[in-house]
C-alpha cells in the first residue's frame, strides 16, 4: 500500500491567471479567484484595454485580496503588449514600488532590472524570471543550461513554459523541477501537458495553475478540480501516480471517481488523465515506480497487451487490457481486464431485476440468448467473451469485417460488417450492446442500430457514458427495452481497478454497499438532488455526511468502505 495520505504536504500554491480586459473586472476576478480556492493570482497587464500604469496598478494592488504576480508580457515572448519597451519596463518597476508580491520579468531583460530593484528596495516583492519556449520541450541538457542562466540572474523564482508535442516531454519538466536550486514553475500547455500541472507538487513545483469557473483555459485544470478532486495540496514526493492512458482523455470521469476514493481509503495516490500518442515511448519514459498503474481507454485496449510483461488469463483470453499494475517487487507491468465482468454483471443484474422479483436465478439470464455486439475493439471483446461465458449466442458487427471475424471465431459467433446492422432484424428478446464511441459527446445524436429494430431487443446496453442517457438508450427505452447505461459498466470496472491499484481485493469484488446503493431509493433521490447542484464541494460534503450515516448501518459489518460511498455518489454527480 502507498504511504498514508494527509493534508498540506507541499508548499505549492494554486495560481489563477487573470486576463480581464478592464481594471474593474480584474479586481472582481481577483476576489472570485480567492473565493474559488486560489492562493495567488497572476494579473496579466497586457490584456487590459487602454492600460494606465499609474492609476490602474494602484487600483489593482490596493484592492488585492490575496498575493499577486504582475505580468506584462510582450508580443515577442508570447504576450499581447506591442508598445514601447521602455514604458513596459517602467510599469513593472512601478508595480514593484507599489508593493506587488511578485514581478515577472523575461530572461532577456531580467539581469539588469533585478540588480536595480535590489539596490532600490531590499525588502520589496519577489522577482520571477520567466522563459516561454517555442516548439517542443528541449532536452534535459538544454533545459539545464537554460535554468542555470535564469538562476544566475538572482531570481527568487524561475518559470519555464513549453508547448508539448508529446506527453513524454513532461518527464523533462519533472526533472527540471526536482533539480532546481530555487523555487521553480515549469509546465507545458495543451492537453498533452496537463500532467505537468497536476503532478507539479510531487516534483517540487512552486505554482500550480488553474482556471476560474466560466473562464476555462485550454490545457489548464479548473481551480475547483485542483482543490477538490485532485487535492494538490495533499500531494508529496511519495504520492503514487495512476492515470488513464487514452486518446482523447477529456471525456473521462475517472479522476473525479478515483481521486476521492483513494483519499477515503487513506492511500497516497493521484489519478490523472494521460493523453498518449505513442505507447512504446510512454512506457519507456515513465518506467519509474512512482508511476504505479494505469487505466487503459480507447483506442489502446488491444494494442497495450504487447507492452505488458505478464497478462492475467482473463485478459489474455479477451485479447484486451483495461488495467495495468506495476508490480512493486520487480517493476513489471501486469495487464488485467475488469471490463468483462463489469459489463456482463450490469446486464445480468438488469435482467434479473425485471425477471426475478423474489430471488436470483442460479443460471445466467443470458444463457441461450442472441447477443449482438457492435464494435470488436477492446470493450467489444470484453463484452463478447463475458457473454459467451454465460452461454449467449454472439453476433459481432464492426466496421472492419476482418476484426469482427477474428472476435467471432474466439467466441464461436457470427461476424458481419457494421453497414449491414441498419438492415439487421434481431430475434425477439435479443440483447444489444454498443461498444463503439457512437453517441459519445459531442456527437450525441448518432445511434449504431436502426431505430425501428430497437423494440425487438429485450435489453440495450451502451458502453458510452458521456452523456449518461445516450440517444440509443432513450430510443430503446421508448421502444420498450430494458436499458443499461455505460455508467454501470464504468463504475463496476472502476471498482475492480481500484482494488488492483490499492492491492485490496480481487478484480471482481463488488462491495455489499454497491448492491444496497442500487436498490436504495433514498440514496438515489439524494444523488439526483446533488446532480442538480452540480457542485463538487456540495457533493463532497454530502458524501462525507452520508458516509458517516451509512457506516453506522448494518452494512458496516459486511465490509462497507467510505470509498464505496464516494465512488457511487461522485459517478452519478459528474455525468
ZIURZI-V580019 format. One record per residue. N is the residue number from 1. PHI is phi as a letter, one per 30 degrees, with the letter a starting at -180 (999 if undefined). PSI is psi in whole degrees, -180 to 180 (999 if undefined). BURIAL is 1 if it has 9 or more other ideal C-beta (glycine too) atoms within 8 Angstrom, else 0. Layout:
# ZIURZI-V580019
{{N,PHI,PSI,BURIAL} {N,PHI,PSI,BURIAL}}
This chain:
# ZIURZI-V580019
{{1,999,147,0} {2,d,167,1} {3,d,159,0} {4,d,135,0} {5,d,149,1} {6,b,-167,0} {7,c,147,0} {8,h,64,0} {9,c,-9,1} {10,b,170,1} {11,c,7,0} {12,d,137,1} {13,c,145,1} {14,d,124,1} {15,c,134,1} {16,c,118,1} {17,d,131,1} {18,c,128,1} {19,b,42,0} {20,d,153,1} {21,d,-11,0} {22,b,156,0} {23,d,-40,1} {24,e,-44,0} {25,d,-33,1} {26,d,-42,1} {27,d,-42,1} {28,d,-43,1} {29,d,-34,1} {30,d,-45,1} {31,d,-38,1} {32,d,-41,1} {33,d,-41,1} {34,d,-44,1} {35,d,-28,0} {36,d,3,1} {37,j,6,1} {38,d,146,1} {39,c,-25,0} {40,a,155,1} {41,b,148,1} {42,c,111,1} {43,c,116,1} {44,c,97,1} {45,d,-29,1} {46,d,-9,1} {47,c,-15,0} {48,d,126,1} {49,d,133,0} {50,h,51,0} {51,d,128,1} {52,c,100,0} {53,e,-52,1} {54,e,-48,0} {55,d,-46,0} {56,d,-39,1} {57,d,-39,1} {58,d,-41,1} {59,d,-45,1} {60,d,-50,1} {61,d,-35,1} {62,d,-31,0} {63,c,9,0} {64,d,129,1} {65,c,-2,0} {66,a,168,1} {67,e,146,1} {68,b,144,1} {69,c,120,1} {70,c,123,1} {71,b,133,1} {72,b,78,1} {73,d,126,1} {74,d,163,1} {75,e,-37,0} {76,d,-9,0} {77,c,24,1} {78,i,9,0} {79,c,-162,1} {80,c,-18,0} {81,d,129,1} {82,b,12,0} {83,d,-158,0} {84,d,129,0} {85,d,-38,0} {86,d,-43,0} {87,d,-36,1} {88,d,-46,1} {89,d,-34,1} {90,d,-38,1} {91,d,-39,1} {92,d,-38,1} {93,d,-41,1} {94,d,-42,1} {95,e,-40,1} {96,d,-44,1} {97,d,-35,1} {98,d,-7,1} {99,j,25,0} {100,d,144,1} {101,d,-37,1} {102,b,141,1} {103,b,132,1} {104,c,119,1} {105,c,142,1} {106,d,149,1} {107,e,-37,1} {108,e,-32,0} {109,c,2,1} {110,d,-46,1} {111,e,-51,1} {112,d,-42,0} {113,d,-39,1} {114,d,-45,1} {115,d,-41,1} {116,d,-45,1} {117,d,-36,1} {118,d,-39,1} {119,d,-31,0} {120,d,-44,0} {121,b,94,0} {122,d,-23,0} {123,c,23,0} {124,d,-168,1} {125,d,163,1} {126,d,154,0} {127,c,129,1} {128,c,127,1} {129,c,126,1} {130,b,156,1} {131,b,123,1} {132,c,119,0} {133,c,139,1} {134,d,141,0} {135,i,-162,0} {136,d,162,1} {137,d,130,1} {138,d,171,1} {139,d,166,0} {140,e,-39,0} {141,d,-46,0} {142,d,-37,0} {143,d,-40,1} {144,d,-42,1} {145,d,-42,0} {146,d,-47,1} {147,d,-41,1} {148,e,-43,0} {149,d,-33,1} {150,d,-41,1} {151,d,-32,1} {152,d,-18,0} {153,d,-14,1} {154,i,18,0} {155,d,146,1} {156,d,-28,0} {157,a,148,1} {158,c,155,1} {159,b,126,1} {160,b,127,1} {161,b,131,1} {162,b,172,1} {163,c,118,1} {164,d,126,1} {165,c,-20,0} {166,a,144,1} {167,d,-24,1} {168,d,-19,1} {169,d,-23,1} {170,d,-24,1} {171,d,-33,1} {172,d,-36,1} {173,d,-45,1} {174,d,-37,1} {175,d,-44,1} {176,e,-49,1} {177,d,-40,1} {178,d,-11,0} {179,c,5,0} {180,d,144,1} {181,d,-12,0} {182,b,162,1} {183,e,137,0} {184,b,148,1} {185,b,126,1} {186,a,131,1} {187,a,166,1} {188,c,144,1} {189,d,163,1} {190,j,169,1} {191,d,-34,1} {192,d,-21,1} {193,c,4,1} {194,e,-38,1} {195,d,-19,1} {196,d,-27,1} {197,d,-50,1} {198,d,-33,1} {199,c,2,1} {200,e,-47,1} {201,d,-30,1} {202,d,-35,1} {203,c,12,1} {204,j,14,1} {205,d,151,1} {206,d,-30,1} {207,b,142,1} {208,c,125,1} {209,c,139,1} {210,b,144,1} {211,d,152,1} {212,d,158,1} {213,e,131,0} {214,i,-5,0} {215,b,56,0} {216,d,144,0} {217,b,124,0} {218,e,131,0} {219,i,-3,1} {220,c,137,1} {221,d,165,1} {222,d,157,1} {223,e,-41,1} {224,d,-45,1} {225,d,-37,1} {226,d,-42,1} {227,d,-36,1} {228,c,-48,1} {229,d,-53,1} {230,d,-24,1} {231,h,60,1} {232,d,-21,1} {233,d,-13,1} {234,c,0,1} {235,d,139,1} {236,b,-176,1} {237,d,-21,0} {238,d,-5,0} {239,d,128,1} {240,d,140,1} {241,c,126,1} {242,b,158,1} {243,a,166,1} {244,c,118,1} {245,c,110,1} {246,a,175,1} {247,a,99,1} {248,d,-179,0} {249,b,-10,1} {250,d,-22,0} {251,d,-16,0} {252,d,139,1} {253,c,4,1} {254,e,-46,1} {255,d,-35,1} {256,d,-17,1} {257,c,-51,1} {258,d,-38,1} {259,d,-47,1} {260,d,-35,1} {261,d,-36,1} {262,d,-42,1} {263,d,-42,1} {264,d,-24,1} {265,d,2,1} {266,i,37,0} {267,c,126,1} {268,d,83,1} {269,b,161,1} {270,b,143,1} {271,c,123,1} {272,b,153,1} {273,d,136,1} {274,b,105,1} {275,d,105,1} {276,c,130,1} {277,c,-33,0} {278,b,109,0} {279,d,-43,1} {280,d,-49,0} {281,e,-41,1} {282,d,-52,1} {283,d,-28,1} {284,d,-41,0} {285,d,-45,0} {286,c,68,1} {287,c,4,0} {288,d,149,0} {289,e,-19,0} {290,d,-32,0} {291,c,93,1} {292,c,-19,1} {293,a,162,1} {294,b,145,1} {295,d,148,1} {296,b,125,1} {297,c,-170,1} {298,e,136,1} {299,c,32,0} {300,c,4,1} {301,d,-31,1} {302,d,-45,1} {303,d,-30,0} {304,d,-16,1} {305,e,-39,1} {306,d,-15,0} {307,c,1,0} {308,d,138,1} {309,d,-33,0} {310,b,150,0} {311,b,129,1} {312,e,144,1} {313,e,-41,0} {314,d,-46,1} {315,d,-36,1} {316,d,-41,1} {317,d,-31,0} {318,d,-36,1} {319,i,21,0} {320,b,145,1} {321,b,133,1} {322,c,-1,1} {323,b,133,1} {324,b,134,1} {325,c,136,1} {326,d,112,1} {327,d,125,1} {328,e,-38,0} {329,d,-46,0} {330,b,0,0} {331,i,7,0} {332,d,148,0} {333,c,123,1} {334,c,125,1} {335,c,139,1} {336,b,167,1} {337,b,113,1} {338,c,-4,1} {339,d,-38,1} {340,e,-61,1} {341,d,-33,1} {342,d,-43,1} {343,d,-45,1} {344,d,-40,1} {345,d,-32,1} {346,d,-43,1} {347,d,-46,1} {348,d,-44,1} {349,d,-38,1} {350,d,-40,1} {351,d,-41,1} {352,d,-37,1} {353,e,-32,0} {354,d,-37,0} {355,c,-36,0} {356,c,90,1} {357,d,-39,0} {358,c,11,0} {359,l,175,0} {360,c,139,0} {361,d,145,1} {362,d,-27,0} {363,c,153,0} {364,d,137,0} {365,d,-4,1} {366,d,-12,1} {367,e,124,1} {368,i,-7,0} {369,d,149,1} {370,d,128,1} {371,b,112,1} {372,c,118,1} {373,c,125,1} {374,c,111,1} {375,j,122,1} {376,c,24,1} {377,d,-159,1} {378,e,-49,1} {379,d,-42,1} {380,d,-40,1} {381,d,-43,1} {382,d,-45,1} {383,d,-43,1} {384,d,-44,1} {385,d,-41,1} {386,d,-43,1} {387,d,-40,1} {388,d,-38,1} {389,d,-19,0} {390,c,2,1} {391,j,15,0} {392,d,160,1} {393,c,117,0} {394,c,139,1} {395,b,125,1} {396,c,126,1} {397,c,136,1} {398,a,153,1} {399,d,-24,0} {400,c,102,0} {401,d,-37,1} {402,d,-37,0} {403,d,-39,1} {404,d,-41,1} {405,d,-39,1} {406,d,-46,1} {407,d,-42,1} {408,e,-41,1} {409,d,-39,0} {410,d,-26,1} {411,c,16,1} {412,h,45,0} {413,c,-168,1} {414,c,153,0} {415,b,137,1} {416,b,155,1} {417,d,146,1} {418,e,-37,1} {419,d,-27,0} {420,d,-10,1} {421,d,-31,1} {422,d,-30,0} {423,c,8,0} {424,d,133,1} {425,c,109,0} {426,d,164,1} {427,d,152,0} {428,d,133,0} {429,i,11,0} {430,d,170,1} {431,c,136,1} {432,c,129,1} {433,b,117,1} {434,d,117,1} {435,c,32,1} {436,c,168,1} {437,d,2,0} {438,e,126,1} {439,j,-6,1} {440,d,146,1} {441,e,132,0} {442,c,-5,0} {443,d,65,0} {444,d,-9,1} {445,c,-5,0} {446,d,146,0} {447,b,149,1} {448,d,-21,1} {449,c,163,1} {450,d,131,1} {451,e,-36,0} {452,d,-13,0} {453,c,-7,1} {454,d,-29,1} {455,d,-16,0} {456,d,-18,1} {457,d,137,1} {458,d,-36,1} {459,b,141,1} {460,b,125,1} {461,c,138,1} {462,b,118,1} {463,d,-18,1} {464,d,135,1} {465,b,5,1} {466,b,101,1} {467,d,167,1} {468,d,-47,1} {469,c,93,0} {470,d,166,1} {471,e,-39,1} {472,e,-45,1} {473,d,-38,1} {474,d,-46,1} {475,d,-38,1} {476,d,-41,1} {477,d,-41,1} {478,d,-28,0} {479,d,-2,1} {480,j,7,0} {481,d,152,1} {482,d,139,1} {483,b,143,1} {484,b,121,1} {485,d,154,1} {486,d,-18,1} {487,e,-40,1} {488,d,-48,1} {489,d,-45,1} {490,e,-46,1} {491,d,-46,1} {492,d,-44,1} {493,d,-31,1} {494,d,-34,1} {495,d,-43,1} {496,d,-42,1} {497,d,-43,1} {498,e,-43,1} {499,d,-38,1} {500,d,-42,1} {501,e,-42,1} {502,c,-4,1} {503,i,31,0} {504,d,-54,0} {505,b,-176,0} {506,d,164,0} {507,d,-17,1} {508,c,11,0} {509,d,127,1} {510,c,122,0} {511,d,158,1} {512,e,-32,1} {513,d,-37,1} {514,e,-44,1} {515,d,-38,1} {516,d,-42,1} {517,e,-44,1} {518,d,-28,0} {519,c,2,0} {520,c,105,0} {521,d,-34,0} {522,d,-43,0} {523,d,-42,1} {524,d,-42,0} {525,d,-41,0} {526,d,-42,1} {527,d,-41,1} {528,d,-39,1} {529,d,-39,0} {530,d,-33,1} {531,d,-42,1} {532,d,-40,0} {533,e,-47,1} {534,h,40,0} {535,b,118,0} {536,d,-27,1} {537,d,-46,0} {538,d,-39,1} {539,d,-48,1} {540,d,-40,1} {541,d,-40,0} {542,d,-36,1} {543,d,-44,1} {544,d,-43,0} {545,d,-44,0} {546,d,-38,1} {547,d,-41,1} {548,d,-42,0} {549,d,-47,0} {550,d,-29,1} {551,d,-15,1} {552,c,-5,0} {553,d,177,0} {554,d,-20,0} {555,d,-19,1} {556,d,-31,1} {557,d,-10,0} {558,c,15,0} {559,j,27,0} {560,d,130,1} {561,c,149,1} {562,e,-35,1} {563,d,-30,1} {564,d,-46,1} {565,d,-47,1} {566,d,-38,1} {567,d,-51,1} {568,d,-45,1} {569,d,-46,1} {570,d,-39,1} {571,d,-39,1} {572,d,-30,1} {573,d,-9,1} {574,c,6,1} {575,c,999,1}}
